[in-house]
Amino acid sequence: MSENETGANGADSIDKQASHGRWRLSVAPMLDWTDKHCRTFHRLLTRQTLLYTEMVTTGALLHGDKPRHLDFNEVEHPVALQLGGSEPADLAACAKLAEQWGYDEVNLNCGCPSERVQRGAFGACLMAEPGLVADGVKAMRDAVSIPITVKHRIGIDKIESYGFVRDFVGQIAAAGCEVFIVHARNAWLQGLSPKENREVPPLRYELVHQLKREFPQLTIVLNGGIKSDDEIAEQLQHVDGVMVGRQAYHEPWQMAGWDQRFFGTAGPAQSREQVEADWLLYLEQQVASGRPWTQAMRHALGLWNGQAGSRRWRQIWSDHQYKAMDVRAVARLASQSRSGIAAQVEAHEARHQAAALL
Ligand SMILES: Cc1cc2nc3c(=O)[nH]c(=O)nc-3n(C[C@H](O)[C@H](O)[C@H](O)COP(=O)(O)O)c2cc1C
């Protein structure tokens, strides 16, 4: 690896950030998961990673409770609002709201395969209507000055050809979109649940790499099935950014190393204990403003994953009998149980090692 690629501070390919830096690493939009509490928790682990909201439909935003859908915590920046919709005028109105609310980007969902979304004629089925997506992108771009980005699949149903996704990207790029987040598998619009649609259609990263080669001026972000930091680094050799979904949610501590490795700056997290202590302050704020701490806490249950006692810690935090208890008392109980088990494991290992020496 050259000096440029490694960077003086040890981050991978820092030089490549110049033009596409904001999208270098992101956490995916995930319905029911990446709400503002979840994103606030992720900010205790990484300052630089771009965070996406859950998908909000244009109908819900225009006719529903706007603050409920749009409010976020200042610490979440940079944060992007993901929209689900297809009507250009509605998309433009929602993009305006997003800009007024302070979002850093609006992302259009062209990748969701759920039947409910298909009935609304948006999500992945929009890949069959690039003209409509282009009109939507143009309408949003005319309405706001924050970036408009598109998240999509590599194809729908049995369309396997590279030409399909190339023409889609080409047409939307002609309408002014410069950033494409590509979930590197097809969406099968019939017969698979949304969950199966994130697992069954095969991943084909090479198509996303090909998009980057064919459209070097665009920012191309790869998504789907990425787990380790080494896999992220490997993909960054081919594309401008990587978006991580389930792995980030389930193994949040992994994000504690991202700022250093991928952005060359120190991250906010010193230790799991410190993150837990900071998170507890947030939970207390929630309680003080009349909200149950459980709503936020469910997103942090993976913090200790992989460490001795993590299962007990998680069980205590999710146990119904403690829901009405003071949050500090629950934290003490969870922490004591976890360290008790960790101490037992340590003692057991020490005995094991001593026996091996005899
Ligand atoms: C629970 C859940 C909810 C999701 N909701 C959305 C969504 O609202 N909008 C969207 O574009 N993708 C959604 N996705 C898909 C993810 O953004 C991502 O494309 C997919 O999980 C593949 O990335 P991964 O393998 O890194 O998880 C969701 C995924 C999960 C697991």
The ligand as an SDF file (V2000), in Angstrom:
LIG
                    3D

 31 33  0  0  0  0  0  0  0  0999 V2000
  -34.9420   -3.9180    9.8630 C   0  0  0  0  0  0  0  0  0  0  0  0
  -34.5470   -3.3450    8.5280 C   0  0  0  0  0  0  0  0  0  0  0  0
  -35.2650   -2.2690    8.0250 C   0  0  0  0  0  0  0  0  0  0  0  0
  -34.8940   -1.6900    6.7890 C   0  0  0  0  0  0  0  0  0  0  0  0
  -35.5490   -0.5630    6.3650 N   0  0  0  0  0  0  0  0  0  0  0  0
  -35.1020    0.0890    5.2520 C   0  0  0  0  0  0  0  0  0  0  0  0
  -35.6190    1.3580    4.8830 C   0  0  0  0  0  0  0  0  0  0  0  0
  -36.4540    1.9540    5.5650 O   0  0  0  0  0  0  0  0  0  0  0  0
  -35.1330    1.9290    3.7410 N   0  0  0  0  0  0  0  0  0  0  0  0
  -34.1840    1.3200    2.9640 C   0  0  0  0  0  0  0  0  0  0  0  0
  -33.7600    1.8800    1.9550 O   0  0  0  0  0  0  0  0  0  0  0  0
  -33.6680    0.1380    3.3100 N   0  0  0  0  0  0  0  0  0  0  0  0
  -34.0830   -0.4880    4.4370 C   0  0  0  0  0  0  0  0  0  0  0  0
  -33.4890   -1.6490    4.8290 N   0  0  0  0  0  0  0  0  0  0  0  0
  -32.3920   -2.2210    4.0160 C   0  0  0  0  0  0  0  0  0  0  0  0
  -31.0460   -1.6790    4.4900 C   0  0  0  0  0  0  0  0  0  0  0  0
  -30.9780   -0.2790    4.3330 O   0  0  0  0  0  0  0  0  0  0  0  0
  -29.9010   -2.3270    3.7020 C   0  0  0  0  0  0  0  0  0  0  0  0
  -30.0340   -1.9800    2.3370 O   0  0  0  0  0  0  0  0  0  0  0  0
  -29.9050   -3.8470    3.8070 C   0  0  0  0  0  0  0  0  0  0  0  0
  -30.1070   -4.2670    5.1560 O   0  0  0  0  0  0  0  0  0  0  0  0
  -28.5890   -4.4380    3.2780 C   0  0  0  0  0  0  0  0  0  0  0  0
  -27.4790   -3.9680    4.0030 O   0  0  0  0  0  0  0  0  0  0  0  0
  -26.7880   -4.8400    5.1890 P   0  0  0  0  0  0  0  0  0  0  0  0
  -26.5130   -6.1950    4.5970 O   0  0  0  0  0  0  0  0  0  0  0  0
  -25.5380   -4.0860    5.5220 O   0  0  0  0  0  0  0  0  0  0  0  0
  -27.7600   -4.9290    6.3000 O   0  0  0  0  0  0  0  0  0  0  0  0
  -33.8360   -2.2460    6.0420 C   0  0  0  0  0  0  0  0  0  0  0  0
  -33.1240   -3.3340    6.5610 C   0  0  0  0  0  0  0  0  0  0  0  0
  -33.4640   -3.8760    7.7890 C   0  0  0  0  0  0  0  0  0  0  0  0
  -32.6620   -5.0330    8.3460 C   0  0  0  0  0  0  0  0  0  0  0  0
  1  2  1  0
  2  3  1  0
  2 30  2  0
  3  4  2  0
  4  5  1  0
  4 28  1  0
  5  6  2  0
  6  7  1  0
  6 13  1  0
  7  8  2  0
  7  9  1  0
  9 10  1  0
 10 11  2  0
 10 12  1  0
 12 13  2  0
 13 14  1  0
 14 15  1  0
 14 28  1  0
 15 16  1  0
 16 17  1  0
 16 18  1  0
 18 19  1  0
 18 20  1  0
 20 21  1  0
 20 22  1  0
 22 23  1  0
 23 24  1  0
 24 25  2  0
 24 26  1  0
 24 27  1  0
 28 29  2  0
 29 30  1  0
 30 31  1  0
M  END
$$$$
